[in-house]
Amino acid sequence: MDMDAFSAVNGDKWARLHELAAKGRLSGREADELLALYQSASSNLSLIRSIAPESGLSASLSATLALARTRFTGARSNPMADLARFFVVALPAAFYRLTWLTLACGLAFVAIGAAFALWIGTSPEALRAVASEAAARQYVEEDFIDYYSENPAASFAGAVWTNNAWISAQAVALGITGIWVPMILYANAQGVGIAAGVFAAAGKSDVFFSYILPHGLMELTAVFIACAAGLRIFWAMVSPGPRTRGRAVAEEGRSLITVALGLVLVLFASGLVEAYVTPSPLPVWAKIGIGAAVLAAYWVYVLVWGRRAYLAGERGDLRREDAGYAEISA
């Protein structure tokens, strides 16, 4: 076949197809013409590729067809609309699903931490097992407080954010094991409880809580949310219900990846409070008030927007066209 002659015969139709595909608004007649030219050009491209698949003509016509295909199929969604849907519908619904499990993780954490604090704070033998008298005094009077101000606030906020995001990511990703979440909860509760016990033994519990509460209210809640997400994935594997085990884990995993992404922002907020508010010269009531306001904003977001989205059937999963097929169908 003479490619030059073939191009000369069909060139006007291809040019018209490109013109319609690039046009801002099409009438009904032009839309029909676009579809007809697309079908014709697709046949032409198949013929060209059978003879000269790597030719410039083949590449040019492929680009024109791709432009036309995008025009009559349309973009699947608007990126800004997707972003708005994520923050207004998907994320709060995913958080809302975890409300009771988040509270359960929080209660377990408080119970373990309080037990360690009571033990260390009231037992001289337990305190000596944790640290010598000199080390405990150094920790209470210098190390604990200096931790929040010994580095520039911006770099400290970044380090805190990275560390907490890493802990939360582990809880979500490794929650399916059923072991990792209890380990994270216990280890963190133990650490906080021992610190609180050391301060209690020195009679300075007020200093401890004045430094831990401003950022800890939201920071620890974020850890509880991540642990709750990991436990949901684990339970989906153990008890998938009417779904297949693979489908249950896939659905929970997609929904809880939404949670993991949301926690990046939550932990960013708590990191800013820890870096800029906790070591600040503000009155203690103001610092704790700021931390409480951040936590309250989270729960309003979840219990108002999240509940509304959840009752509307949203679970934080991808939309059906994005998630793909869940089962074979004819």
Secondary structure, DSSP 4 states (H G I P E B T S, - for coil): --HHHHHHHHHHHHHHHHHHHH-S---HHHHHHHHHHHHHHHHHHHHHHHH-TTSHHHHHHHHHHHHHHHHHH--S--HHHHHHHIIIIIHHHHHHHTHHHHHHHHHHHHHHHHHHHHHHHH-HHHHHHH--HHHHHHIIIIIHHHTTTSS-HHHHHHHHHHHHHHHHHHHHHSGGGSSHHHHHHHHHHHHHHHHHHHHHHTT-HHHHHHHHHHHHHHHHHHHHHHHHHHHHHHHHHH--TTS-HHHHHHHHHHHHHHHHHHHHHHHHHHHHIIIIITTSSS-HHHHHHHHHHHHHHHHHIIIIIIHHHHHTT--SPPPHHHH--SS---
